[in-house]
Amino acid sequence: MYSNPLKRAAEEIAAEIRSAAGRACAEGALKTAELAPFEVAPPSEKNRGDLFTNFAMQNAKTMGMAPRKIAEEITSRMDCGALVEKIEVAGPGFVNIHLSPAWYAEAVAAVRSEGADFGRTDGGAGQKVMVEFVSANPTGPMHMGNARGGVIGDVVASLLTHTGCDVTREFYINDAGNQVDLFARSLEARLIQAVRGEDAVVFPEEGYHGDDIRALAAAYLEEHGDAILGAPEEERRAALAEFGLARNIAAMKRDMERYRIQFDVWFPESDLHKSGAVEETVQLMVERGCTYEKEGALWFKATDFGCEKDEVLRRQNGFYTYYAVDLAYHRNKFMVRGFDKVIDVFGADHHGHTIRFKAGMDAIGVGADKLDFVLMQLVNLMRGGEVVRMSKRTGKAVSLSDLLDEIPVDAARFFFSSRTPSTTMDFDLDLAVKQESDNPVYYVQYAHARICSILRSLAEAGVKADTEADLTLLSDPAERELTMQLALLPEEIKAAADAYDPARMVRYLTDTATLFHKFYNACRVSCDDPALRAARTQLVLATKQVLENVCAILKVTAPERM
């Protein structure tokens, strides 16, 4: 069981509020009524205590009494022991609660005791979750959407892991269908042109025109020569597609590793076709009465499940649609591999897919509520206040690889995590490489480096950092504000995981760094009082731990020197 000092305090206070209400009702001071749900939580304004409750406001109607009077009757009967220092009734009936020095000491001790595990909770224990993200087309380099989606999916997976879920990261390889046929034809044309000249064959108008296709053709010739040109067309294209896809997928894996993303599963679309899963899924929908035939095609009655129009599953020519393949893939996730929840990270242009996918899940008996989506908006790369569309190195559209050649991985991951997925983001390339405090990742990392510097100075002065300390001495407002921030971590992780929103963790990390810098300026750690110095050292160590824990979720380094 992981500790959560703030949640424990809120639960104990909520229990005492209910007990106090029961006593007030028994004494006739309040009207007996079924209690309405109420909140005990940190207030939005910091000068209103550590926690507040809206109990009186929520129960005023059923008790037939002014909220402030209810609050006064409740607080006069509350006894929270050593947990609470002071309780105040404010405004029309809010109750502000100030926690005791003993609680603050407990919060710092909890961080120090749990170390790298502080912030974890177990609400998702036993839940098997898949996060599918990036899933770039393997016919070319990964772009900025993949760069943003990679970080979002990876951090969401980490957040869910921290709430106790058993999480699988999956990359869906689109290695079948029209795009692969076009990829093979493009590679075939470049190969012929490389051997016989540019005029030897007309390049497919709708083909892949990038220099990466020329590079693949050259690589094939270097490894295998041109004997493949004498093979039958179908055999030749199949061999070239296999070669090109293998090269591109290997490059994707290298880029992902460089980006600090490790996928548990790389799932090929071709496996669905080879196993008969697409046909089986469509047949299941037929058996469940969810289809009809029209003009030789098989249709899904999607309008029966909330969609604006029906969807084709199998065309007149007998080929299955992408929609049918996607349904088979999601059926595999739930009904074959047994995931309890699946989260797909898509671009915002896939909004229509979310409705159709959920309808399909209901149709095959999975349940739409088991499938969630994170839809992310576009990224604008900026330099000098202008939008950047081409790589300085290649002169082509900026790829993930180009981006990582230009800026540190830490900056890429931090910046892409810093905006809620549903918002368009401007990625400032100039800011990402600045070694100054207006660069947010530098600002956070500097806080950690400053802590390491403090600890080195203490060690040089002969002060042992890891010693017993009276943590109740941490009474300065800056000390308490920082301690409260550290204690918020478990609930912040849970809230970010519930919302699938990495940006919440970036805000938390930045706020923690800000409060540490404020503490550093207000409270001298290496002070003359040995007891206070020991307590402050423990707070510094706890802050260091929390910064490292959140950086680990974001997969951003926490340097010891800068």
N, C-alpha and C positions, 0 to 999 in steps of 0.2 A: 504494500500500500504506500503510495507516494504522499508526501505531506503537501498541504495547501493551507497555510496559516490563515489567510484572509477568508477563504471559504469556511474553514472551521469556526472562525470568530463570527461570521455572519450567521451561520446555522445555529450556533449557541445563543446568540442574541435573539434570533427569530423565535427559538424555543422559549426563551425567557419572556418575550413579548406575549406569546400565547398564554403562558402561565400567569403572567400579570393580568392579562385580560380576563382569564378565568377567575382570578381572585377578586377583581373589580366587579365582575358580574355577580359573584356569590355574595358580595357585600352590598349589592344594590346600587353601586356607584355607576355602573354601566348596564344598559339593557342587554339581556341575554339574547344572542343571535348567532347564527352560523357565520363564522368569520370569513370574510372575503380574502382572496389571495392578496398578499402584500409583498413588498420588496425590502430587503436589507442589502444595501450595496454602497460602493463608493460614490460620493456626490460628484456632480459635474463641476462644482465650484469648490476649490480646495479649502476655503476658509469656513466651510460648513462641517467640519469634523472629518473623521476617517471613514465613517459609514453613516448612512441616514436610513430612515424607514418612513414609508408613506402609509403606515398602518392606519393612522387616524383618518386620513383622507379617504382611504378605500372603504372604511367601515362606518363612515358618518351616516350614510343613508339608512342602513339597516338598524343602526343603533339609535337613530333619531336624535342625534346630539351634534353640536358644533365640533369640528375636527380638533380644534385647539383644546377644548375641554376633555375630549377623549385622550389626547396626547398627555395632558397633565395627569389624568387618573392612571394611565398606564405607567408613565415614568416614575410616579411616586411609589409604585409597587414593584418596580424592577430591581433585581439584585443579580448583577452579572459577576460578582466576586472580583477576583484579581484581573479579570479580562478588560474591564472598562475603567477608565480614569474619570470620565465626566459625561453626563447626558444632559442635553439642552432641548427645550421645546422652542421652535422657531417659526415665525410667520403665522400662517393660518392653521398650522398643526403638524408641520414636519418635525421629526425628532432627529437631532444631530448627535452622533455618538463618537466620543474620543477614546481611542484605545489606550491601554495602560503601557507604561515602560516595560512591563513584563511581556506584553504581547510583542512589542518591537524587538525585544531581546530574542523571543522565540522565533521571529521571522528571520533574523540574521542567522541564528543557529541552524534553522532548517536548511537554508541555502548551503551553509558550510558543511552540514552533515550529509546532504544528498549529493552534493557536487554536480557532476555532469547529468545526473538524473533529475535535478530540480527543474520543475516546470512540467514534468510528465504527469499525466493523469491516466486513469484506467477506465473511463466511461465507454470507450470503444472496444474494450477487451472482448475477444471472441468473434469480432466482426471481420470477415474476409473481404478486403476492398481492393479493387484494381483502379489505378489511374493510368489512362491511356493518353499519351501526349506526343507531340512532335509529328510522328507518323508521316514524315515527308515523303513525297514521291521520289523513288530512287533513280529517277531518270536524269537528275541534275543536282546542283549544289543546294544546300539549305539556305533559306532567306531570312529576313528579319522577323517575319511571323513565327518561323520555327525557333529563332533565337529567343523571342519573348515567351512563346509557348513552352519551350524547354525549361526555362527557369520557373515559370508558374506551375507547371505540372510537377516538377521535381520538389519544389518547396511545399506544395499542397500534400504530396506524398509524405514528406518529412513531418509535417504538422499532424497528419492523421496517425502516423506511427507514434508520435508523442502522446496521442490520446488513447493509445493501447491497441489500435487496429493492426491487423496483419495485412500489410500493404504490398502489392505487386506493381512495379512500374513496367509498362508495356509499350512497345513501339510496333505499330502495325505497318508492315511492309507491303505497299501496293505493287506487287510484282506480277500482276496479271491484268488482262483487259486491254483496251485500245491503246492506252498510253505506252504499254510495253511493246506492243506491235509497232507503234510509231517510232519508239526508241530504237528498236532493232532495224527498221528501215533507214532511219537517219544514220546509224552507225555503219550499216551496209554501204550506203551512198558515200560516206566519207572514206571508207576503206577502198572502194573502187576508185574514187578520185585520187587517193594517195598513191595508188598503184598505176593507174592508167591515165591520169590527168583530170583536171577539173571538168573538161567537156565530155568525159566518158559517160556520165550519167547525170540526169536532171535530179537535183536534190528535192525531196518532197516539200511542197510549198508549206504544208502544215507541220513540217518536221522540226526537230530541236536544232536550232541554228548556232548554239553556243560553241565557244572554243573547246569546251570540255568534251564534246563529241569528237572533235578532231584529235584531241589528246588521247582519247580511248582508242581510236582507230590506229594511231601510231603505236600505242602500247600493245595492241593486239598483233600488229605486224612484227614488232620486235620479238614478241614471245613465240608466235606461231607461224609467221610468214604469211604468204598469200594463197596457200593451197585451198583455203576455204572457199575461194571464189569459184572453184570448179565444182563445188557441191550443189545439190538441188536447192532451190530458193528457200523452201520451208526449213530444210536442215541448216542451211547457212544462217538464216535469221535467228533460228532458235539458239545456235551456238554463239552468235554474236550477242544476243540478249543475255544469255547466261554469263558470258564473260563481262559485259558492261555492267550488269546489275551487281555481280559479285564485287567488282572494283568499286562501284559507287557505294554499296552498302558498307564495305570495309572502310571507306573514307568517312561515311556518316558515323560509324562507330568510333573512329579516331577523333572526329570533331566532338562527339558527345563526351568522350573521356576527357578530352582537353577542357571541355566545358564543365567538368566534374559531375557528369550525369552517368550513372550506371543503370542500364535497364536490366530488369530480371528476365524479361522475355522479349525476343524479337520475333513477332508472329507474322509469317508470310501469308498473304492472301491466297497464294497458289495452293496452300494446304487445304483450304476450304473446298476448292474445286476438286482436288485429288481425292479427298475423303468422301465426296458426295454430300457434304454438309449443306450446300446451297439447295440442292434438290430435296433433301430431307426436310429442310425448314419450310420450303414452299409447300411441300406435301402436307406438312403439319397444319399450315394455314388453310389448305383445302379441306382437310378433315374437320377442322374446327368451324367450317362454314363461313370463312372470312374472305372468300374469293368468288369471282365470277369470270366467265369467258366472254370476250367481245372482239369481233373481227379477227379471230385467230390468236389473240393475245390473252394472257391470264392477268387479271386485275385484283388488287387488294381493295376491299371495301373500307378504305381509310376514312371516308366520311362518317362511317358508323362509329368511329373512334375519335371524333373531334377534329378531323382534318378538313380543309376546305375542298380538297379534291381527292379522288381515288388515285392509286399508284399502280403502275404496270410492274409486274413481277417477272413475267416471261414474255418476250416479244414474239411476233409472228414467226420469226425465223428460228425460234427455239432457244435463243440465247437469253440468259438471265440478266436482269438489269443490275446496276450498281446498288440500287436500293435492296434488292433481294440478297445480294452478297453481304451488304452491311447487316441485314437482319440475321443472316446465318452466323456472321461473326459475333454479334451480340448474344445470339442464342448460345453459341459456344462458350461465351464468357459466363453466362448464368447457369445454363442447364447441363453443360458438359464439365466445366471446371469449377462450378459451385461458388461463384462470388456472390456475396450478399449485397454488395453495392458496387456500381461501376461509375466512374467519373471520366468523361471525355472532355479534353481541352481542345476547343475548336476556335477558328477565327469567327468574328462576328457575322461574316457572310453565311455562316452555316445555321443561322437562326431557324430557317425553315426545316432543316434536318432534325432539330431537336423535337419539334412537334411530330414529325413523321416517325422518328425512331421510337418515341414514347408510345405512339399509337401501335406500332409493330410489336412492342414488348407486351402490351395488353392483349394483342391478337394471339400471340403464341403462348399466353398464360404465364408470363414472367411477372408482370406488374410494372407499370410505368414509374412508380415511386422508387424503384430500385436503381433507376438510371438517372444520373445528374449530369449537367453540362456546365463547363466554365467557358464562356464566350469572351474572347479578348478582342479589343479594338486594335487599330493599326498603330504602327510605330513610325514616327518621323525622325530620321537621323538629322541632327543639326550641327553645323560648324560655322562659326562666325555669324550666327544669327540667320543663316540660310539653310534651306533643306538640301541634304546631300543624297544624290541618287546613284552616283557612280563611285566605285572604289578608286582611291588614288593609285593603288598598286596595279590593278588589272584594267581599269577603265571601263569595267562592266558593272552591272547592278551589284550592290554590296551584298556579299554572302556572309554567313556566320563565320566562316574561316577568315574572311577579310576583316571582319570586326575584331576578332580575337588577335589578329596580327597588329591591330592598331591600338587597342586599349587593354588594360589588365582584365583578367577573368573576374577578379573581385569586383571591379567597377561594373562590368557587364551584368553580373548576377545581382548586385545590389540595386543598380538602376532599374533593371527589368522587374525587380520585386517591389519597387517603390510606389507603383501606381496600381490601384484597383484594376483588375483585368478588364472591366467593362468601360474603362476610360481610355481615350486616345492619349498616347504619350509622346512627348518630344524628348528624344535622347540626345543630350548635349555632349558631343564628342570632346569638345574643348574642356568642359568641366570634368569629364570622367578621368582625365589624365592630370588634373591640377593637384599639386601637393600643398593645398591650403584648406583652411577650415570650411570654406564655402562649398567644397566638394563633400557631400554627405558621407560617403564611404570613408574618406580620409578623416573626417571629423570623428566618426565612431571608432575607427582603428586607432586614432591618436589617443582617445580616452583609455583604451586598453594598454597602449604603449606607455602612457603616463603612469598608470597603476604599476606596471612592471618596473618603471624607473623608481617609483616610491619604494617598492619592496627591495630593490637593489640597494638603495640608500640606507634603508633600515638595517639590512644585512651587513653593510659595510660599517655601520655604527655599532654592530654587535647586538642588535635587537632581533630576537627570535620572533618571527611572524606568527607561527602556529602555536600559540600558547593560550592557556585559559584566560578568559576575560569576563569582567562584569559588564555585560552588554546593556544593562539598564542605565548605564551612564550616557548612552547615546540619546541625549535630550535636546540638542540643538535643533532648531527647525530644519536646517539643511540636512542634518543626519536623519531626522525622522522622514522627511520628504523622500530622500533617497531610499531608505529602508522600505517605505510603503511601495515605491516603484518596483523594487525587487520582488516584493510579496505578490504583486499583481501578475507575475509571469505565468503561473499555471492557468489562470482564467483568461489571460490574453492569448495563450496558445490555443486553448479550447475555442475561444471566440473566432480566432483566425481560421481554425480548422473547420468549424461549423459553416463559416461564410466562404470557404475556399479562397481566402484573400491573403496572400503573402504580404501585401502592403501594410497590413496591421502590425506585422512583426517588425517591419522597417521603421514604422512610426514609434513603436515601443523601444526599439534599439536606440534610435536617435534621441528620444526623450530621456532614456537612461543615461546616455552619454552626457546630455545637457545637465542633468541633475548631479552627475558625478563631478563635472567641472565646477558647478555651483558649490558643491560640498568642499571640493579641493580649495576653492578660494576663500571659503568661510571658516573652515576648520583645519587647523594645522595637525597633520597626522603625527609628525615627530615632535610632539609637544613635551613639556617638562614633566607633566603628570604621568607616571608609568601606567597607572590603571586606565586612564582615559586613552593614552596612546595604544594600549593593548586592545581596547574596545574598538577604536577607530581603525586599527589595523585589520581587525576581523571584518569590519564593514567594507573596507577596501578589498579584501580577499573575496567577500561575498559578491561585490560588484563585478570584480574580475570574472568570477565564475558565471554570473548571469550573462555578461557580454559574450563570453565564449560559448555558452549554451545556445544563445540566439544566433550567433554567427555560424555555429555548426548547422543549425536548421537551414540557414540561407546558403550554406557552403561558401562562406566568405572567411578569409583568414583573419586571425586576431594576432597581429605582430607584436613582438616584445620590444622592438626598437623601431623608431622612425626618424 
